[in-house]
Amino acid sequence: MRQINVEKVTEVVRQLCIDANYYLGDDIKNRLIQAREKEDWDIAKGILDQIIENANIAKNEDMPMCQDTGVTCVFLEIGQDVHFEGGNLEEAINEGIRRGYNEGFLRKSVVKDPLDRVNTKDNTPGMIYYNIVPGDKVKITVAPKGFGSENMSQLKMLKPSDGLKGVKEFVLKAVKEAGPNPCPPIIVGVGIGGTFDKAATLAKKSLIRPVEERNSNPYYANLEEELLQEINNLGIGPQGFGGRTTALAVNIETYPTHIAGLPVAVNINCHATRHAEAEL
């Protein structure tokens, strides 16, 4: 059994909160550059140039790439041979968020209650997702989620008879209705299967997968590429001004489900799709 003090978790989460908000991932940046090269619409080219320049400024000057530094989503893959000591794990994670958002001068966007709307003033609590895996390592991924994109997400309980056609129509409908609101070019996370809540979690988690990495199942890898092409054919384009690039990637994750169900969730993210990870 490997012992890990929760203060290490706090420190890692603190740093990841800053890194995720300051530094655009190389996979996203490369995809933006590729998209810019393919554009033949001057306005779209100009917007992509500005997005790339914005990421460069944020990196070079150590500042957030967007004013909406999001609600802090934290994904943990915890080896079953790990024992945490020195305090409560969830409290340690939230302390890391608290320190990271204060020290990184990141906007605090979380309210304590969804109806009374009083700000917690430190961006806690985080939205924490736990997964127990074999081994004695802990992988922590921090993914700040802005609500310009989160508010555009949708979930639908399709019937099995709706099949592939129904899934595709629903994904395209969600993107069309989102339009320019999630700051395209977007990343489209899709969760298929499980239950009402499982599909949403699958869609959310799919967004931290590198954009150049396709689903390991060739059937879904092909569906990702097909949906990406159809989404880009919508012509919404960067920031909604038209062009070839409405989305940079479609990431699909699936899970077994009930014989009577076909849950589908679409979790949209802005072009930045901020996330950073570390292993303990």
N, C-alpha and C positions, 0 to 999 in steps of 0.2 A: 504493500500500500504506500503510495507516494503522498507526502504531506505538502500542501501549498498554503501559505499564509494568505489570508484574504487581502492584506495590505498590498500584496503584489497585484492582485486583481484590480484593486482601486487605482494603482499607478498606471497599469496598462490601459484601463478604460479611460482614464484622464487624458493620456497621450493620444489615444485613438480618436477621441472626440475632437481634438484639435486637428490632427492629421486629416481626418475624413473631411472636415470643413474647409481646410486650407488647400489641399493638394488633390487635383483631379487625377484619377487613375490613368495609367498609361494606355490601357485598353480602350477607354472612352476617348482619350485625346487622339489616339491613332485613328479611331473610327471617324471622329469629327474631321480630321485632316483628309481622310479618304473621301468622305462625303462632300467636302468642299471641292475636291478635284473633279468630282462627277457632276457637280451642279453647272447648269448652263443658264440659270436665271440670276442676273446680277444682284438683285436684292437678297436672294438666298445666300449667294456667295459672301456678300457683305456681312450678313448676320452671322454666318459661320465664322468669318474672320474675327468678328467682335467677341464671339463666345470663346474662341481659342485665345485671343489676346487677354480676355478677362481671366482665364485660367492661368495664363503665364504671369500676369500681375499678382494674382493671389499667391502663387507659388514663390515668386521672387521677393515679395514684400511681406510674406507671412501674414496673410489676412484672409477672412472668409471669402470664398468665391461667390457667395450669395447672401443677401441680408436675411433670408429665411433659413436659419440654421437648424430648423426642424425639431420634431420630437425625436428623442434618441432611441432608436431600436437597437437592441443588443442581442446577438445570437451567440449562444454558447454550445460548443460540442465538448462535453465533459467525459473524460475517460472514466470507466467504472472503477478503476483502481486508484482513483484520486480521492483524498480526504482533505477537506478544507478546514483550516484551523485559525484561531485568532479572532473569530467573530462571525457574524451572519453574512452569508454570501450576497444576498440581495441588497442588504444595506451597504456592503462594500462596493457593489456595482453602482448604486445610486450616489455614493460618495465620490466615485470616480467621475460620474457625469457632472456632479456639482462642481468639483474642482476644475474639470476641463472647460466647462462653459464659463466659469468665472475667470480663470487664468487666460483663456483664449479669447476673451472679450466677444463671446458668442451670444447671440440674442436668446433670451429666455422666453420660450413660447408656450410653456405648459401651464394650464389652469388646473386648480385643485379639484374643482367640480365642474362637470360639463354644463351645468345650468347657472350656477352663481358666478362663474367666470373670474374668480380671483386667482391671479397669477402666483405660482409657487416661488417665483423669483430666482430659481436656480436650475430650471429645466428638468427637475425630477418630478415624478418618478419616470424612469425609462420604461419602454415596452420591451420586456425581457422574454426570450424564447430559449428554453432549455432542451438539449438533446443529449441523451446518454449513449456513449459509443464505447467500443472496446479500447483498452490501453490505459496509459497513465499520463496522457497529455490533456491540455485544455486549450481549445482554439476559441478565441474571442473575436467577433466581428461587430464593429460599431457602424451602424448605417443611419445617419440622420435623415429623417423623412419630412420634407416640406409639404405643406398642405395645399399648395396650388395644384400639385399632382395628386396627392392623396384624396382630395375631394372629388376627383374625376374617376375614381375607381368604382367598380361595380361587381356585384355577385348575383348569379341567377341559378335557381334550382331547375335545370332542364330535365326533361323526361328522357329516358334511354332511347326512345324512338326518335328524338331530335338528332341524335347521332353526330357525326362529324360536321354535317352541314349546319346544324344548330349551333355547335361550338364556334365555328368560323363566323357565322352571322353575328353571334353575340359579341365576339371579340372586336369585329369591325365596327359594330354599332357603338360599343363603348369608346373606341378611338374617335369615331366621327363626332359623337356628342361631346367629347372632351375638347375637340378643336384646338384652338391656340392656348387654352387655359393652363395646361401643365408645362408650358415653356418648351415646346418641341424644338429640336428633334428629341423624341422620348425613347425610353426603354419600356417595353410592355412585358410585364410579368403575368403569366397565366398559370393558374392552378386548376387542375382537372381531377375530380374524384374525391374520395374521402367523405367528409360530412360538410355541413354548412361552414363550420369554423376551420376545418382542416384545409379546404380548398383555398380559403383566404390566406392561411399561413403559407401554403405552398406557393401561391402567387407572390407573396411578400418576400419569401426566402429566395425565390428564383432571381430576384433583382440583384442579389450580391454575386451571382455567377458572372465570370468574365464574359464580355459581349462576343468574343471570338470563339467561345466554347459552346458547342451545340449539345443538345440532349443526347445522352448515351444510347438511346433507342433510335435507330435510323428512321423509324416511322415518324416519331415526334421531331427529330432533327429536320426532316423534310417539311413537316408541317410548320415549324418555326420559320424556315426560309420562305415557304409559300405565303404565310401570313405577313411576313415582313414586306414582301413584294407588293401584296395587295394593299397594305397600309400605306406604303410609299406612293402607290398609284392614286391615293385619295387626293394628293396635291395640296395638303394642308401646309406642309413645308416648315422651315425654320421660323419659329415664333408666329406661325400662322400666316405668313406673307406669301405662301406658295413656293413651289420647288419640288425637287425630287426626294428630299429627305425629311419625311415626317417622323420616322423612327430609325434608331440606330441598331436595334435588335429586338427580337421577340424571344423571350425565355420561357419555356414551358416545363412545368413539373407536374407529375401525376402520382396518384395513389389509388389502391384498391377501393372500391365503393360498394354500396348495396345494390342488389339486383333491380331495385325500383328507382335508383337515383343516378343523376349525372350532374353533380354540382360543378359549376365553372365560376372562377373568380378572375377578374382582371384588375391587377394593381399597377397603375401607371406611375412612372417616375420621370422627372425632368432629365434633360441631357446629362446633368452632372452625375446622377445616380451615386451619390457620395457613400463611400464605405471604406473602411480600413480594418485590417486584421492583424492579429499577433497570436503567437503560441507560447504557452507556459509549459 
